[in-house]
Amino acid sequence: MTTEPKAVQWALILLAGAFLGLFLLVPLASVFAEALAKGAGSYFSALREPSAWAALRLTVLAALIAVPLNLVFGLCASWCIAHFDFRGRSLLLTLVDLPFSVSPVISGLVYVLLFGLHGLLGPWLAKLDIQVIFALPGIVLATVFVTFPFVARELIPLMEELGTEEEEAALLLGASGWQSFFRITLPNIKWGVLYGVILCNARAMGEFGAVSVVSGHIRGKTNTVPLHVEILYNEYNFVAAFAVASVLALLALATLAAKSLLEWQIGRQRRVDDTLRTEETVHGY
């Protein structure tokens, strides 16, 4: 129970609300206000432009490739870290957190140094007529790098908390490794998987720094939605820039709603599990 006076509690609540309003709600409202400054006709006209659609398609395509790859990596990494004690475990944990500590721009520059025309592998790729930088592969690589911690970081503590007892019991009863994974492990971690995928997808669609370095800013070809917004803004086409930016804002709101729904569902499931455990304890006595 808190012992702070009601005045202190209300002061903290008002301070938090004012902070959120100033730094979150006001900027969000200004995006839609600027987007609709010249009416709904101009708003939808900006969204119907071929370059805007091309940017949206590229953003969705990059996310559709990067998120499943990160899902597989997150499942494998969390399984290894939570279930096994091996040499290099701490190093693997550090590498999982690497994108959180490295600037996205730096990661983009690393890919340019590796796969650029004058990079380490660039001449060899050019001979094979394979283009990575300033093309879809480079955008996908940059997106995968900046987003791969999200699924793993959601699953590692969850799988460590669950332990390995149920999987070991299944194996002793004759289940194969895949049967144990699909019938025991995956149902136990399904909410964590969905939570990590939602966060990973939101970051993939909103990434700017790393993608900006490797994309080349070719309008209609290698521009994602955030890069397209920057180009429109630099051209002083503010209505179109904010109209396209509102798509990202709506994506953020949808992500927040999905995140809140999952948190509610996880809390509900935990309450049900606690009730069942309490009933089993009472009946046991």
C-alpha positions as CSV (number, residue, x, y, z in Angstrom):
1,M,0.0,0.0,0.0
2,T,1.3,3.4,-0.8
3,T,1.8,5.9,2.0
4,E,2.1,9.1,0.0
5,P,-0.6,11.7,0.6
6,K,-3.4,12.1,-2.0
7,A,-2.0,15.4,-3.0
8,V,1.3,13.9,-3.9
9,Q,-0.4,11.1,-5.9
10,W,-2.5,13.5,-7.9
11,A,0.4,15.8,-8.5
12,L,2.4,12.8,-9.9
13,I,-0.5,11.7,-12.1
14,L,-1.0,15.2,-13.4
15,L,2.7,15.6,-14.1
16,A,2.8,12.3,-16.0
17,G,-0.4,13.2,-17.9
18,A,1.0,16.7,-18.9
19,F,4.3,15.1,-20.0
20,L,2.5,12.6,-22.2
21,G,0.2,15.3,-23.6
22,L,3.1,17.6,-24.4
23,F,5.5,15.1,-25.9
24,L,3.1,12.5,-27.4
25,L,-0.5,13.6,-27.9
26,V,0.3,17.1,-29.2
27,P,2.8,16.0,-31.8
28,L,0.5,13.2,-32.9
29,A,-2.5,15.6,-33.2
30,S,-0.3,18.0,-35.2
31,V,0.5,15.3,-37.7
32,F,-3.1,14.8,-38.6
33,A,-3.9,18.5,-38.4
34,E,-1.2,19.3,-41.0
35,A,-2.1,16.3,-43.1
36,L,-5.7,17.6,-43.3
37,A,-4.8,21.3,-43.5
38,K,-6.0,21.5,-47.2
39,G,-8.9,19.2,-46.8
40,A,-9.6,15.5,-47.2
41,G,-9.2,15.7,-51.0
42,S,-5.5,16.8,-50.8
43,Y,-4.9,14.2,-48.1
44,F,-6.1,11.2,-50.1
45,S,-4.5,12.6,-53.3
46,A,-1.1,12.5,-51.5
47,L,-1.7,8.9,-50.5
48,R,-2.7,7.9,-54.0
49,E,0.5,9.0,-55.6
50,P,2.5,6.2,-57.3
51,S,5.6,7.0,-55.3
52,A,3.7,6.8,-52.0
53,W,2.3,3.4,-53.0
54,A,5.7,2.2,-54.1
55,A,7.2,3.3,-50.7
56,L,4.3,1.5,-48.9
57,R,4.8,-1.7,-50.9
58,L,8.5,-1.7,-50.2
59,T,8.0,-1.1,-46.5
60,V,5.5,-3.9,-46.2
61,L,7.7,-6.2,-48.3
62,A,10.8,-5.5,-46.2
63,A,8.8,-6.2,-43.0
64,L,7.3,-9.4,-44.4
65,I,10.8,-10.7,-45.0
66,A,12.5,-9.3,-41.9
67,V,9.9,-10.3,-39.3
68,P,9.7,-14.0,-40.1
69,L,13.5,-14.2,-40.2
70,N,13.7,-12.5,-36.8
71,L,11.0,-14.8,-35.5
72,V,13.1,-17.9,-36.4
73,F,16.2,-16.3,-35.0
74,G,14.5,-15.3,-31.8
75,L,13.0,-18.8,-31.2
76,C,16.4,-20.4,-31.8
77,A,18.4,-18.0,-29.7
78,S,16.0,-18.0,-26.8
79,W,15.8,-21.9,-26.9
80,C,19.6,-22.1,-26.8
81,I,20.1,-19.5,-24.1
82,A,17.2,-20.7,-21.9
83,H,17.7,-24.4,-22.1
84,F,21.5,-24.9,-22.4
85,D,24.6,-23.7,-20.5
86,F,27.4,-23.6,-23.1
87,R,30.6,-21.7,-23.7
88,G,29.8,-18.5,-25.5
89,R,26.4,-18.1,-23.9
90,S,27.2,-14.6,-22.6
91,L,28.7,-13.6,-26.0
92,L,25.4,-14.6,-27.6
93,L,23.4,-12.6,-25.2
94,T,25.7,-9.6,-25.9
95,L,25.3,-10.0,-29.6
96,V,21.5,-10.1,-29.3
97,D,21.6,-6.7,-27.6
98,L,24.1,-5.3,-30.1
99,P,21.5,-3.4,-32.2
100,F,20.3,-1.6,-29.1
101,S,23.8,-0.1,-28.5
102,V,24.9,0.5,-32.1
103,S,23.5,3.5,-34.0
104,P,21.4,2.4,-37.0
105,V,23.4,4.7,-39.2
106,I,26.6,2.9,-38.3
107,S,25.0,-0.5,-39.1
108,G,24.0,0.9,-42.5
109,L,27.5,2.1,-43.1
110,V,28.9,-1.4,-42.2
111,Y,26.7,-3.0,-44.9
112,V,27.9,-0.4,-47.4
113,L,31.5,-1.2,-46.5
114,L,30.8,-4.9,-46.9
115,F,28.5,-5.0,-50.0
116,G,29.0,-1.7,-51.7
117,L,30.6,-1.5,-55.1
118,H,34.0,-0.6,-53.6
119,G,33.4,-2.6,-50.4
120,L,34.9,-5.9,-49.3
121,L,32.5,-8.2,-51.2
122,G,31.2,-5.6,-53.7
123,P,33.5,-6.5,-56.7
124,W,32.7,-10.2,-56.3
125,L,29.0,-9.5,-56.2
126,A,29.2,-7.2,-59.2
127,K,30.8,-10.0,-61.2
128,L,27.8,-12.2,-60.3
129,D,25.4,-9.3,-61.2
130,I,24.0,-9.3,-57.6
131,Q,23.1,-5.9,-56.2
132,V,22.8,-5.6,-52.5
133,I,23.3,-1.9,-51.7
134,F,20.7,0.5,-53.2
135,A,18.3,-2.4,-53.7
136,L,15.9,-4.6,-51.8
137,P,18.5,-7.0,-50.3
138,G,20.3,-4.1,-48.6
139,I,17.1,-2.7,-47.2
140,V,16.1,-6.1,-45.8
141,L,19.5,-6.7,-44.3
142,A,19.4,-3.3,-42.5
143,T,15.9,-3.9,-41.3
144,V,16.8,-7.4,-40.0
145,F,19.8,-6.0,-38.1
146,V,17.9,-3.3,-36.3
147,T,14.9,-5.5,-35.4
148,F,16.3,-8.9,-34.5
149,P,16.6,-8.3,-30.7
150,F,12.8,-7.8,-30.2
151,V,11.5,-11.3,-30.5
152,A,14.6,-12.9,-28.7
153,R,14.4,-10.4,-25.8
154,E,10.7,-11.1,-25.2
155,L,11.2,-14.9,-25.2
156,I,14.5,-15.4,-23.3
157,P,13.2,-14.4,-19.9
158,L,9.9,-16.1,-20.5
159,M,11.5,-19.4,-21.4
160,E,14.0,-19.1,-18.5
161,E,11.0,-18.7,-16.2
162,L,9.1,-21.6,-17.6
163,G,12.1,-24.0,-17.3
164,T,12.6,-27.3,-19.0
165,E,10.6,-29.7,-16.8
166,E,7.6,-30.1,-19.1
167,E,9.8,-30.7,-22.2
168,E,12.0,-33.2,-20.3
169,A,8.8,-35.1,-19.2
170,A,7.5,-35.2,-22.8
171,L,10.8,-36.6,-24.0
172,L,10.8,-39.3,-21.3
173,L,7.3,-40.3,-22.5
174,G,8.6,-40.8,-26.0
175,A,7.8,-37.5,-27.7
176,S,10.2,-36.2,-30.4
177,G,11.9,-32.9,-30.2
178,W,9.5,-31.3,-32.7
179,Q,6.5,-32.7,-30.9
180,S,7.7,-31.3,-27.6
181,F,8.2,-27.9,-29.3
182,F,4.9,-27.7,-31.0
183,R,2.7,-29.2,-28.3
184,I,4.4,-27.9,-25.1
185,T,6.9,-25.1,-25.7
186,L,5.1,-23.1,-28.4
187,P,1.7,-23.0,-26.5
188,N,3.5,-21.8,-23.4
189,I,5.3,-18.9,-25.2
190,K,2.6,-18.0,-27.8
191,W,1.8,-14.6,-26.2
192,G,5.4,-13.7,-25.9
193,V,5.9,-14.6,-29.5
194,L,3.0,-12.4,-30.6
195,Y,4.2,-9.6,-28.4
196,G,7.7,-9.7,-29.9
197,V,6.4,-10.0,-33.5
198,I,4.2,-6.9,-33.0
199,L,7.2,-4.8,-31.7
200,C,9.5,-6.2,-34.4
201,N,7.0,-5.3,-37.1
202,A,6.5,-1.8,-35.8
203,R,10.2,-1.1,-35.7
204,A,10.7,-2.7,-39.2
205,M,8.1,-0.4,-40.8
206,G,9.3,2.7,-39.0
207,E,13.1,2.3,-39.4
208,F,14.9,5.3,-40.9
209,G,18.6,5.5,-40.1
210,A,20.0,2.2,-41.4
211,V,17.6,2.0,-44.3
212,S,18.5,5.6,-45.3
213,V,22.1,4.7,-45.7
214,V,21.7,1.6,-47.8
215,S,18.6,2.6,-49.9
216,G,20.1,5.3,-52.2
217,H,16.8,7.4,-51.9
218,I,15.6,6.4,-55.3
219,R,12.0,7.6,-55.5
220,G,9.6,4.9,-56.5
221,K,12.2,2.2,-56.2
222,T,14.2,2.1,-52.9
223,N,12.3,4.6,-50.7
224,T,10.4,3.2,-47.8
225,V,7.6,5.2,-46.1
226,P,9.9,7.1,-43.6
227,L,12.3,8.0,-46.4
228,H,9.5,9.2,-48.7
229,V,8.2,11.4,-45.9
230,E,11.7,13.0,-45.6
231,I,11.9,13.7,-49.3
232,L,8.4,15.3,-49.4
233,Y,9.2,17.5,-46.4
234,N,12.5,18.6,-48.0
235,E,10.6,19.5,-51.1
236,Y,8.3,21.7,-48.9
237,N,5.3,19.5,-49.8
238,F,4.2,19.6,-46.2
239,V,0.6,18.3,-46.7
240,A,1.8,15.3,-48.6
241,A,4.6,14.7,-46.1
242,F,2.3,14.7,-43.2
243,A,-0.3,12.7,-45.0
244,V,2.1,9.9,-45.6
245,A,3.5,10.3,-42.0
246,S,-0.1,9.8,-40.7
247,V,0.0,6.3,-42.1
248,L,3.0,5.6,-39.8
249,A,1.1,7.3,-37.0
250,L,-1.9,5.0,-37.6
251,L,0.5,2.1,-37.6
252,A,1.9,3.1,-34.2
253,L,-1.6,3.5,-32.8
254,A,-2.6,0.0,-34.1
255,T,0.6,-1.4,-32.6
256,L,-0.2,0.2,-29.3
257,A,-3.7,-1.2,-29.4
258,A,-2.5,-4.7,-30.2
259,K,0.2,-4.4,-27.5
260,S,-2.4,-3.4,-24.9
261,L,-4.8,-6.2,-26.0
262,L,-2.0,-8.8,-25.6
263,E,-1.0,-7.4,-22.2
264,W,-4.7,-7.7,-21.1
265,Q,-4.9,-11.2,-22.5
266,I,-1.6,-12.3,-20.8
267,G,-2.8,-10.8,-17.5
268,R,-6.2,-12.6,-17.9
269,Q,-4.4,-15.9,-18.6
270,R,-2.2,-15.5,-15.6
271,R,-5.2,-14.9,-13.3
272,V,-6.9,-18.0,-14.7
273,D,-3.8,-20.0,-14.1
274,D,-3.4,-18.7,-10.5
275,T,-7.1,-19.5,-9.8
276,L,-6.6,-23.1,-11.1
277,R,-3.5,-23.6,-9.0
278,T,-5.3,-22.3,-5.9
279,E,-8.2,-24.6,-6.5
280,E,-5.8,-27.6,-7.0
281,T,-4.1,-26.7,-3.7
282,V,-7.4,-26.4,-1.8
283,H,-8.6,-29.7,-3.2
284,G,-5.3,-31.3,-2.4
285,Y,-5.8,-30.5,1.2
